[in-house]
Amino acid sequence: MDNRAPGAAPPPPAEPRASFWNARRRRPVFLVLLAAGLILFLIRLPGGARASLATALRTHWELVLLLGLFALLTLSLIGSAGQRLDTRLFLLINLQAHPKWLDRFMGVATQLGNMLTALIAAFLLILWNNLGLAFEIILGTLTLWLVVETLKALTDRTRPFLDLEGTKVIGWREPGRSFPSGHTAQIFFLAALLSFRFSPGAWGIAALYAVAILVGFTRMYVGAHYPRDVIAGAVLGSVWGLLATLATPYWIGMRF
């Protein structure tokens, strides 16, 4: 029964209780669990496997550097200072006025980071009888997709067009979470792997990475990702490409 006096203002709605298991608390917990899982995995590895892994990491210092950079980028999501800078850079890129032809070009170019592009490349390699590289691309693409989707679920970062009013979206509003950029990770994985396997020279490598950088830039241009999402995707894709090259002797030894 309503006991309020006639004409009295309705009481303010009760504020929802803050959930303990919100995104801000969930992220550090998941990071701790991931670190614990990694330590447990290393402990359970046979001694010979641990020694081989340690040798590979000592030899390929760039891999350790990239992994450290990716960890720092992930940890930076916990604080608010990085988000403010992310937002400023994103809006600087996304809200600029551009001609329609450039919007269309960026909308097409961004799809070079699609998984379908990698599978088409693998199919062409099969036609050229390069089954080993085709297998590397397919396996690397599928495992990278699993890693990206797992990280997106753990970090639970919202897409910029859902957070920022007035964001310019080119193409469709992509579902899923934002960190890291899967398109960027995929194209940098291909750039790293193809650079190693084909050794195209300085100009060829520059061309591959120019395409990869373009795809990363388009992810902000079309409104799909923040800058840190793109940088993390580039680092993760490069790491995946380096790991694939370390496994190359095993692929070469396999029969297809």
Backbone bond lengths (Angstrom), bond angles and torsions (degrees), N, CA, C in turn:
res aa  C-N    CA-C-N  psi(-1)  N-CA   C-N-CA  omega(-1)  CA-C   N-CA-C  phi
1 M - - - 1.473 - - 1.514 109.31 -
2 D 1.376 118.16 138.36 1.461 122.79 -177.56 1.518 109.10 -89.80
3 N 1.341 118.49 112.96 1.460 123.37 -178.32 1.515 112.44 -96.85
4 R 1.334 118.63 10.69 1.458 120.21 -179.31 1.521 110.43 -72.09
5 A 1.320 116.23 148.20 1.462 121.22 177.07 1.519 109.47 -67.36
6 P 1.354 117.49 151.30 1.471 119.82 178.64 1.526 110.70 -58.48
7 G 1.324 115.87 134.07 1.462 121.45 178.25 1.516 114.66 83.61
8 A 1.335 117.83 -3.94 1.475 120.30 -179.69 1.513 110.30 -71.30
9 A 1.312 115.36 145.92 1.456 120.34 179.78 1.516 109.88 -69.18
10 P 1.327 117.12 141.74 1.470 119.04 178.15 1.517 110.77 -65.16
11 P 1.296 116.65 148.46 1.474 119.05 179.68 1.525 110.08 -65.84
12 P 1.333 116.55 149.59 1.470 118.93 178.82 1.519 110.62 -63.71
13 P 1.316 116.72 144.74 1.469 119.40 179.69 1.519 111.41 -62.54
14 A 1.299 114.59 143.33 1.471 119.06 179.64 1.519 109.93 -66.00
15 E 1.329 115.16 134.88 1.460 119.59 178.96 1.522 110.06 -70.58
16 P 1.320 117.18 136.56 1.470 118.82 178.63 1.522 111.12 -64.59
17 R 1.288 115.24 141.58 1.460 119.64 178.92 1.516 110.61 -67.58
18 A 1.310 114.30 134.36 1.471 118.61 179.74 1.518 109.75 -68.05
19 S 1.286 115.02 130.44 1.458 119.87 179.40 1.529 109.80 -78.29
20 F 1.318 115.66 134.81 1.471 118.55 177.03 1.522 111.10 -63.84
21 W 1.349 114.98 -34.09 1.470 119.51 -174.65 1.534 109.50 -93.61
22 N 1.349 116.84 51.70 1.457 119.43 178.36 1.517 110.08 -86.66
23 A 1.347 115.76 175.90 1.464 120.14 -173.17 1.523 111.87 -62.18
24 R 1.358 116.64 -36.79 1.455 118.92 -176.21 1.524 112.02 -65.10
25 R 1.357 115.85 -36.58 1.467 118.79 177.77 1.520 111.35 -82.90
26 R 1.338 116.15 -29.26 1.465 119.36 -175.63 1.522 111.76 -67.31
27 R 1.327 117.74 -38.60 1.462 120.24 -174.72 1.529 113.13 -61.23
28 P 1.355 119.46 -53.79 1.473 117.33 179.28 1.513 113.47 -62.18
29 V 1.348 116.90 -32.97 1.465 119.52 178.42 1.525 110.22 -63.55
30 F 1.333 116.35 -45.81 1.454 119.57 -179.98 1.531 111.19 -65.46
31 L 1.341 116.81 -36.78 1.466 119.31 178.27 1.527 111.03 -63.11
32 V 1.327 116.05 -40.92 1.477 119.94 177.11 1.516 110.34 -63.70
33 L 1.341 116.73 -42.57 1.464 120.20 179.78 1.531 111.04 -64.19
34 L 1.329 116.68 -40.56 1.461 119.64 178.28 1.523 111.02 -63.25
35 A 1.345 116.16 -43.65 1.465 119.81 179.11 1.529 110.53 -62.52
36 A 1.340 116.19 -42.23 1.469 119.60 178.80 1.522 110.85 -64.23
37 G 1.334 116.49 -40.24 1.462 119.74 177.78 1.516 112.45 -63.26
38 L 1.342 115.89 -40.22 1.465 120.00 178.57 1.524 111.00 -64.54
39 I 1.329 116.99 -43.07 1.469 120.73 179.20 1.531 110.23 -63.22
40 L 1.334 116.22 -43.55 1.470 120.11 179.04 1.530 110.69 -62.70
41 F 1.337 116.22 -40.77 1.461 120.42 178.49 1.532 110.89 -60.88
42 L 1.343 116.57 -44.01 1.466 120.08 -179.72 1.524 111.06 -66.10
43 I 1.337 116.53 -36.75 1.465 120.03 179.02 1.525 110.74 -65.05
44 R 1.341 116.27 -38.06 1.460 120.80 -176.57 1.529 113.34 -79.08
45 L 1.337 117.08 -13.07 1.455 119.10 179.84 1.528 110.54 -66.35
46 P 1.337 117.76 145.24 1.466 119.77 172.56 1.525 110.58 -60.78
47 G 1.326 115.56 152.27 1.459 120.36 -177.18 1.515 113.28 -55.69
48 G 1.333 116.81 -41.05 1.459 120.06 -179.95 1.510 112.47 -64.67
49 A 1.315 116.23 -39.07 1.468 119.99 179.23 1.519 110.76 -67.01
50 R 1.331 116.76 -40.18 1.469 119.75 177.83 1.519 110.70 -63.60
51 A 1.327 116.87 -39.93 1.462 120.23 179.49 1.528 110.98 -64.86
52 S 1.333 117.13 -41.35 1.465 120.77 178.76 1.524 111.12 -64.65
53 L 1.334 115.80 -40.56 1.460 120.10 178.68 1.523 110.72 -64.65
54 A 1.330 116.71 -42.83 1.467 120.12 179.47 1.524 110.87 -63.36
55 T 1.330 117.16 -40.26 1.467 120.76 178.20 1.526 111.33 -63.27
56 A 1.334 116.08 -42.69 1.464 120.46 179.24 1.519 110.99 -62.83
57 L 1.332 117.39 -40.70 1.463 120.61 -179.70 1.519 111.54 -69.24
58 R 1.335 116.86 -36.63 1.470 119.29 177.51 1.519 110.84 -67.83
59 T 1.319 116.21 -37.63 1.469 120.33 -178.29 1.523 111.13 -72.31
60 H 1.324 116.30 -39.75 1.465 121.06 -176.81 1.530 108.53 -106.40
61 W 1.330 116.05 78.02 1.462 121.37 -178.09 1.526 111.58 -63.79
62 E 1.358 115.99 -28.56 1.458 118.38 -179.31 1.529 111.55 -64.23
63 L 1.336 116.15 -29.86 1.468 119.91 178.46 1.524 110.06 -67.04
64 V 1.325 116.97 -43.22 1.462 121.38 178.09 1.528 110.11 -62.46
65 L 1.339 115.89 -41.74 1.462 120.46 179.71 1.531 111.25 -62.35
66 L 1.323 116.37 -44.20 1.463 120.40 179.79 1.522 111.75 -65.63
67 L 1.330 116.66 -41.18 1.459 119.93 178.47 1.527 111.05 -63.12
68 G 1.332 116.51 -40.18 1.463 120.40 176.90 1.516 111.74 -63.90
69 L 1.344 116.76 -41.05 1.457 120.83 178.61 1.520 111.06 -64.13
70 F 1.327 116.59 -41.46 1.461 119.51 179.01 1.527 110.74 -64.46
71 A 1.324 116.87 -39.97 1.474 120.00 178.46 1.532 110.39 -62.53
72 L 1.334 117.25 -40.88 1.462 120.48 179.09 1.526 111.28 -65.02
73 L 1.324 116.74 -41.19 1.460 120.40 178.03 1.527 111.24 -61.74
74 T 1.333 116.08 -41.37 1.461 120.07 179.53 1.526 110.97 -65.99
75 L 1.328 116.46 -44.30 1.466 120.26 179.04 1.521 111.88 -64.59
76 S 1.333 117.10 -30.11 1.465 120.31 -178.16 1.520 112.34 -66.45
77 L 1.343 117.89 -16.40 1.461 120.60 179.01 1.525 111.91 -68.79
78 I 1.323 117.13 -19.34 1.461 120.17 -177.10 1.527 110.95 -70.31
79 G 1.327 117.82 -38.78 1.459 121.26 -177.94 1.518 112.62 -84.42
80 S 1.341 116.38 170.94 1.470 122.24 -178.65 1.522 112.98 -98.68
81 A 1.337 117.75 -20.82 1.458 119.82 -177.06 1.533 110.90 -63.13
82 G 1.334 116.83 -42.37 1.459 120.55 178.56 1.514 112.13 -64.01
83 Q 1.330 116.87 -34.53 1.462 120.39 179.30 1.527 111.11 -65.79
84 R 1.326 117.22 -39.25 1.464 119.94 179.50 1.523 110.63 -63.63
85 L 1.330 116.81 -44.77 1.457 120.16 177.98 1.521 111.20 -65.57
86 D 1.329 115.98 -41.21 1.460 121.38 176.89 1.534 111.13 -56.05
87 T 1.327 115.23 -45.48 1.462 120.77 -177.57 1.529 110.90 -64.72
88 R 1.326 116.78 -43.59 1.473 119.79 179.92 1.521 111.21 -61.70
89 L 1.329 116.75 -46.48 1.468 120.18 -179.11 1.526 111.05 -65.88
90 F 1.325 116.19 -40.64 1.459 119.57 179.70 1.523 110.86 -61.68
91 L 1.331 117.21 -48.22 1.463 120.82 -178.37 1.520 111.25 -65.43
92 L 1.337 117.09 -33.99 1.460 120.61 177.59 1.524 111.35 -61.69
93 I 1.327 116.50 -36.61 1.465 121.38 -179.86 1.523 111.41 -83.61
94 N 1.318 115.79 -43.21 1.468 120.27 -169.62 1.525 113.92 -79.25
95 L 1.321 118.46 -34.54 1.461 120.31 -171.29 1.524 114.38 -93.67
96 Q 1.321 117.76 2.33 1.459 119.41 176.34 1.529 110.33 -67.68
97 A 1.324 116.63 144.31 1.464 121.09 176.92 1.523 109.50 -77.06
98 H 1.338 116.62 129.09 1.461 121.61 -179.17 1.520 109.03 -133.53
99 P 1.326 117.40 154.85 1.472 119.41 176.64 1.522 111.18 -67.05
100 K 1.334 115.37 155.84 1.463 121.16 -177.49 1.520 112.23 -60.06
101 W 1.338 117.04 -36.33 1.463 118.87 -178.20 1.522 111.08 -64.67
102 L 1.354 116.54 -33.87 1.463 119.63 178.89 1.530 110.53 -71.00
103 D 1.331 116.52 -37.91 1.472 119.49 175.49 1.520 110.93 -60.26
104 R 1.331 116.36 -43.45 1.465 119.58 179.81 1.522 111.39 -65.22
105 F 1.339 116.29 -41.36 1.464 120.42 178.79 1.534 110.88 -61.55
106 M 1.329 116.66 -45.33 1.459 120.57 -179.62 1.524 110.92 -65.44
107 G 1.328 116.66 -37.13 1.459 119.93 178.59 1.512 112.81 -63.98
108 V 1.344 116.70 -33.17 1.466 120.97 176.91 1.524 110.41 -79.58
109 A 1.333 117.01 -44.62 1.470 121.11 -176.78 1.520 111.88 -61.50
110 T 1.330 117.34 -33.94 1.465 119.39 -177.29 1.522 112.01 -63.93
111 Q 1.346 117.39 -25.04 1.461 120.93 -178.72 1.525 113.03 -77.00
112 L 1.334 117.43 -4.83 1.466 119.44 173.19 1.526 111.21 -64.64
113 G 1.341 116.12 -21.04 1.461 119.91 176.99 1.506 113.24 -89.06
114 N 1.323 116.76 5.78 1.455 120.96 178.86 1.528 110.79 -71.44
115 M 1.333 116.41 148.53 1.460 120.53 177.66 1.528 111.55 -58.90
116 L 1.331 116.60 -30.40 1.457 120.31 -179.80 1.521 111.50 -61.29
117 T 1.330 117.28 -35.58 1.472 121.00 178.52 1.520 110.78 -61.13
118 A 1.333 116.42 -43.14 1.466 120.31 179.11 1.522 111.02 -65.02
119 L 1.334 117.32 -40.04 1.455 119.85 -179.59 1.529 111.41 -68.75
120 I 1.331 117.59 -34.61 1.470 120.46 175.12 1.525 109.86 -64.92
121 A 1.341 116.37 -42.41 1.469 120.06 177.72 1.524 110.55 -60.74
122 A 1.339 116.98 -41.56 1.466 120.39 178.73 1.526 110.71 -64.76
123 F 1.323 117.74 -39.15 1.460 121.37 179.02 1.532 111.10 -63.48
124 L 1.334 116.41 -42.26 1.472 119.73 178.12 1.530 110.91 -64.01
125 L 1.328 116.86 -37.57 1.460 120.10 178.58 1.531 111.13 -66.53
126 I 1.328 116.22 -35.34 1.467 119.38 176.02 1.526 110.11 -63.59
127 L 1.337 116.60 -41.05 1.462 120.15 178.06 1.529 111.01 -63.30
128 W 1.345 116.29 -32.52 1.468 120.86 178.81 1.529 111.86 -87.74
129 N 1.329 116.08 9.51 1.459 122.78 176.25 1.527 113.02 65.76
130 N 1.327 116.50 26.58 1.462 120.33 174.53 1.532 107.40 -102.37
131 L 1.347 115.19 72.12 1.459 120.02 -172.22 1.523 112.65 -70.60
132 G 1.332 116.51 -32.07 1.460 119.80 -178.64 1.518 111.94 -63.14
133 L 1.346 116.80 -48.23 1.460 120.14 179.90 1.523 110.95 -67.81
134 A 1.337 117.11 -37.20 1.465 120.28 177.28 1.533 110.26 -60.27
135 F 1.338 116.76 -41.72 1.454 120.91 178.80 1.527 110.63 -64.16
136 E 1.337 116.98 -41.69 1.465 120.82 178.43 1.522 111.13 -60.31
137 I 1.343 116.62 -43.78 1.463 120.35 -178.65 1.522 110.73 -65.05
138 I 1.334 116.75 -45.38 1.466 119.64 -178.35 1.525 110.84 -64.74
139 L 1.330 116.66 -48.73 1.461 120.20 -179.29 1.529 111.03 -64.18
140 G 1.341 116.02 -44.34 1.459 119.94 179.53 1.517 112.07 -63.05
141 T 1.331 117.14 -40.75 1.464 121.40 -179.74 1.520 111.27 -64.22
142 L 1.329 117.30 -45.86 1.458 120.66 -177.66 1.532 111.63 -67.43
143 T 1.319 117.26 -43.83 1.466 119.58 179.96 1.525 111.02 -69.10
144 L 1.330 116.91 -37.63 1.464 119.71 177.36 1.526 110.54 -63.49
145 W 1.318 116.96 -39.74 1.465 120.47 177.99 1.534 110.49 -61.19
146 L 1.333 116.66 -41.74 1.460 119.49 178.58 1.525 111.25 -63.17
147 V 1.329 117.03 -41.85 1.469 120.81 179.51 1.526 110.36 -64.62
148 V 1.341 116.94 -45.33 1.463 121.06 -179.24 1.525 110.70 -61.14
149 E 1.332 116.83 -46.64 1.465 119.83 -178.54 1.527 111.63 -65.86
150 T 1.329 117.34 -35.08 1.466 120.47 176.48 1.522 110.60 -65.25
151 L 1.335 116.65 -44.81 1.462 120.52 179.43 1.528 111.10 -64.74
152 K 1.316 117.05 -37.47 1.465 119.46 178.06 1.523 110.94 -63.59
153 A 1.329 116.30 -41.11 1.461 119.86 179.14 1.529 111.15 -66.25
154 L 1.325 117.17 -37.50 1.462 120.72 -177.49 1.517 112.01 -74.21
155 T 1.325 117.79 -43.40 1.469 120.35 -177.92 1.520 111.79 -79.34
156 D 1.341 117.35 -30.73 1.471 122.41 173.55 1.526 111.47 55.49
157 R 1.305 116.96 46.04 1.470 120.48 -179.75 1.523 110.62 -90.81
158 T 1.336 116.09 132.26 1.452 121.66 -176.75 1.521 111.01 -75.76
159 R 1.327 116.62 146.02 1.459 121.38 175.08 1.528 110.24 -62.73
160 P 1.332 118.14 146.43 1.476 119.53 -178.02 1.522 113.84 -61.14
161 F 1.330 118.48 -33.91 1.466 118.63 -177.91 1.532 111.86 -70.54
162 L 1.338 117.36 -13.99 1.461 120.80 174.15 1.524 111.45 -90.27
163 D 1.316 117.05 -22.85 1.468 121.97 -178.17 1.521 113.13 -92.90
164 L 1.327 116.46 -37.74 1.465 121.16 -168.98 1.514 110.60 -111.16
165 E 1.318 115.41 120.08 1.458 120.45 179.46 1.530 110.07 -68.85
166 G 1.317 116.66 137.51 1.455 121.49 177.64 1.516 114.54 88.42
167 T 1.337 117.72 3.40 1.460 120.49 178.05 1.529 110.83 -59.31
168 K 1.321 115.60 133.13 1.467 120.42 177.62 1.523 108.57 -83.16
169 V 1.322 117.20 120.82 1.458 122.56 179.60 1.525 108.52 -111.23
170 I 1.324 116.08 122.83 1.467 121.87 176.94 1.518 107.88 -105.57
171 G 1.315 116.65 125.55 1.456 120.69 -174.14 1.514 110.22 86.65
172 W 1.325 116.24 -151.87 1.460 119.94 -177.49 1.525 110.69 -89.93
173 R 1.319 114.71 159.46 1.465 120.79 175.90 1.526 107.97 -81.64
174 E 1.311 115.62 106.15 1.460 120.13 -172.17 1.532 110.88 -70.09
175 P 1.335 117.44 137.20 1.460 120.57 178.37 1.532 110.57 -76.42
176 G 1.306 115.15 176.93 1.461 119.55 176.04 1.513 111.89 88.28
177 R 1.321 114.60 -177.90 1.459 121.41 -177.18 1.527 110.00 -93.82
178 S 1.333 116.00 -176.68 1.461 119.55 -164.73 1.530 115.56 -109.01
179 F 1.341 118.41 -29.70 1.473 120.72 -172.42 1.530 110.55 -110.98
180 P 1.346 117.04 125.15 1.471 129.77 -4.70 1.528 111.23 -90.46
181 S 1.330 116.25 176.50 1.462 120.65 178.31 1.525 109.98 -75.90
182 G 1.335 116.25 115.82 1.461 120.17 -179.20 1.519 112.82 -69.22
183 H 1.338 117.94 -38.72 1.467 121.01 178.27 1.530 110.52 -60.86
184 T 1.342 115.39 -44.55 1.470 119.39 -179.75 1.519 110.84 -65.45
185 A 1.332 116.97 -43.28 1.462 120.45 178.86 1.527 110.51 -59.70
186 Q 1.327 117.34 -42.73 1.457 121.48 -177.38 1.522 111.78 -64.51
187 I 1.329 117.42 -45.61 1.468 119.57 -176.58 1.526 111.36 -71.28
188 F 1.332 118.39 -33.95 1.470 119.86 176.89 1.532 110.66 -72.21
189 F 1.323 117.37 -32.44 1.467 119.89 173.72 1.527 110.26 -60.55
190 L 1.330 116.89 -46.57 1.466 120.48 179.60 1.527 110.97 -64.68
191 A 1.337 117.22 -41.83 1.463 120.36 -179.31 1.531 110.90 -61.48
192 A 1.346 116.52 -44.80 1.464 120.42 -179.75 1.525 111.45 -65.73
193 L 1.332 116.40 -44.62 1.469 120.45 -177.13 1.523 111.39 -67.08
194 L 1.333 117.48 -46.66 1.469 120.66 -177.97 1.523 111.41 -68.65
195 S 1.334 117.45 -33.08 1.466 120.16 176.86 1.516 110.64 -61.59
196 F 1.327 115.77 -40.55 1.461 119.32 -179.18 1.525 111.95 -73.57
197 R 1.318 116.85 -45.07 1.458 119.92 -172.77 1.526 113.47 -73.75
198 F 1.345 117.41 -34.18 1.461 119.43 -176.98 1.529 113.50 -100.68
199 S 1.342 117.40 -15.28 1.473 121.37 -177.64 1.527 110.95 42.81
200 P 1.347 118.06 63.02 1.463 120.07 -172.37 1.522 114.53 -78.37
201 G 1.313 119.18 4.74 1.451 120.98 -177.71 1.520 110.93 87.98
202 A 1.335 114.77 173.03 1.465 120.08 -174.24 1.526 111.85 -59.40
203 W 1.349 117.00 -43.88 1.461 120.03 -177.66 1.531 111.36 -68.54
204 G 1.318 116.79 -38.40 1.456 119.98 178.59 1.520 112.04 -66.11
205 I 1.338 115.81 -42.74 1.466 119.91 177.87 1.525 110.45 -64.39
206 A 1.340 115.55 -41.49 1.467 119.49 178.38 1.526 110.90 -61.46
207 A 1.338 116.68 -38.84 1.467 120.00 179.48 1.525 111.08 -66.09
208 L 1.340 116.70 -42.44 1.472 119.96 179.26 1.526 111.49 -61.29
209 Y 1.329 115.77 -44.90 1.453 118.71 -178.35 1.526 112.30 -75.93
210 A 1.327 117.29 -25.42 1.467 119.71 174.08 1.526 110.27 -63.74
211 V 1.341 115.96 -42.03 1.467 120.12 176.56 1.524 109.74 -63.74
212 A 1.336 116.97 -42.46 1.466 120.54 -179.38 1.532 111.03 -62.74
213 I 1.338 116.67 -43.70 1.469 120.85 179.39 1.530 110.16 -64.71
214 L 1.334 116.50 -39.31 1.462 120.05 177.44 1.525 110.94 -59.59
215 V 1.327 116.58 -46.20 1.467 119.93 179.44 1.525 110.47 -60.91
216 G 1.330 117.04 -43.01 1.460 119.93 177.70 1.523 112.12 -59.67
217 F 1.332 116.14 -42.17 1.466 120.01 179.39 1.526 110.99 -65.12
218 T 1.329 116.58 -39.08 1.464 119.19 -178.91 1.521 112.33 -63.89
219 R 1.335 117.51 -27.84 1.462 119.32 -178.74 1.535 111.04 -64.05
220 M 1.338 116.78 -31.70 1.462 120.47 174.34 1.526 110.24 -81.16
221 Y 1.312 116.52 -38.59 1.466 121.87 -178.45 1.524 110.93 -59.74
222 V 1.347 117.25 -42.70 1.470 120.05 -177.08 1.528 112.44 -83.86
223 G 1.335 117.93 -0.57 1.455 121.39 175.08 1.505 115.89 87.67
224 A 1.338 117.92 15.09 1.466 120.65 -173.40 1.523 114.02 -92.09
225 H 1.356 117.96 -24.97 1.465 120.04 -172.72 1.516 112.17 -146.72
226 Y 1.336 114.67 152.26 1.453 122.41 170.21 1.537 109.75 -79.74
227 P 1.352 117.71 163.24 1.471 119.91 177.84 1.524 114.45 -56.34
228 R 1.349 117.77 -41.37 1.465 118.45 -179.56 1.525 112.00 -66.02
229 D 1.318 117.55 -31.00 1.465 120.38 174.95 1.522 110.30 -61.19
230 V 1.333 114.75 -42.90 1.463 120.56 -176.83 1.526 110.90 -69.94
231 I 1.335 116.07 -44.63 1.474 119.40 179.45 1.527 110.16 -62.14
232 A 1.324 116.10 -43.37 1.471 119.74 178.61 1.522 110.88 -62.92
233 G 1.322 117.79 -39.92 1.458 120.81 177.44 1.514 111.77 -62.78
234 A 1.343 116.56 -41.42 1.463 120.47 178.65 1.525 111.30 -63.32
235 V 1.330 116.33 -42.65 1.472 120.62 179.41 1.525 110.39 -65.94
236 L 1.325 116.42 -46.79 1.467 120.20 -178.22 1.526 110.83 -63.50
237 G 1.325 117.84 -43.46 1.466 120.60 178.36 1.518 112.21 -62.31
238 S 1.343 116.33 -40.13 1.463 120.16 178.18 1.522 111.00 -64.93
239 V 1.329 116.33 -41.34 1.467 120.68 176.76 1.521 110.16 -60.56
240 W 1.323 116.19 -43.90 1.469 119.90 -178.64 1.527 110.76 -64.77
241 G 1.336 116.63 -38.09 1.459 119.77 176.96 1.519 111.95 -64.74
242 L 1.344 117.06 -41.09 1.466 120.55 177.87 1.524 111.38 -65.13
243 L 1.339 116.06 -40.91 1.460 118.90 178.14 1.527 111.04 -63.12
244 A 1.332 115.97 -37.78 1.463 119.59 178.59 1.528 110.91 -64.65
245 T 1.329 116.86 -38.32 1.464 119.37 179.15 1.530 111.08 -68.73
246 L 1.333 116.98 -33.16 1.471 119.33 176.28 1.525 110.86 -65.44
247 A 1.338 116.14 -29.72 1.463 120.29 -179.52 1.521 112.71 -87.27
248 T 1.343 117.75 -2.65 1.461 121.30 -175.87 1.522 113.53 -54.03
249 P 1.344 119.57 -44.12 1.478 118.37 179.16 1.523 113.33 -56.43
250 Y 1.345 117.47 -32.08 1.459 119.73 179.33 1.512 110.54 -72.94
251 W 1.365 117.74 -39.33 1.466 119.68 178.92 1.520 110.57 -65.41
252 I 1.356 115.87 -41.40 1.470 119.55 -179.35 1.520 110.35 -60.91
253 G 1.328 116.20 -35.42 1.457 119.18 -178.14 1.508 114.02 -77.29
254 M 1.347 116.85 -9.75 1.460 119.02 -179.98 1.523 110.75 -85.60
255 R 1.291 116.72 152.55 1.471 122.56 177.70 1.521 108.20 -107.59
256 F 1.329 114.74 133.83 1.458 120.13 -178.31 1.519 108.68 -111.50
